[in-house]
């Protein structure tokens, strides 16, 4: 399973900001495949671009 699919799966269970999503990923998968924050945010941008995720709000 790819990191992107894993992140999508985590988003499917509960919406999250990148920071929270990274920590949820780390709880389950960090030992198997470390994930830098930059990859999380790049993945979120691709999900939005490809219509796989929708931004519902932003924080200042």
N, C-alpha and C positions, 0 to 999 in steps of 0.2 A: 504494500500500500504506500502511496506517495504521501509526502508531507502535506501537499495541497488537499488531498482527499481526507486526510486525518483532520486538518483544520476545518474543512467543510463539515465533517461529521460532528466536530465539537460545536460548531456554530448551529448545527441543526438541533442540538439538544437544548441550547440556550444562547440567545444573542449575547455578544460580548464585544468590548473594545479590544484593540490589539494587545494592550498590556495584560488584560485579564485572560485573553485567549492564550497568550504565551505561557502564562503560569498554569493554566489548565492543561496545556500540552505537556509542560514539564512534569506535572504530577504523575502522568501516565507513561510518558515516552522518553524523557530526557536521557535515561541511561542507554536506551537503544540508539537514539539519533538526536544529538543536541540540535537545538534550533535557535539561531540568532534572532534578535528582535527585528532586524532589517528584513529578514525573510518573511516574517509574519506580516509586516506592513506591505511588502511588495505583493504577497499573496492576496491580502485583502483588496488591494487596488485592482489586481487582475480579476478577482471575483466580481467586483463591482462593474468593471469594464465589460466582462463577459455575461453579465446579467445573472450571476450565480448568487449574489448577495446584494442587499440594498442597505444603504446608509439610512438609519432612522433618526439619528441625532449626532451632534458633535459637542465636545466640551471645549470651552475656551482655553 
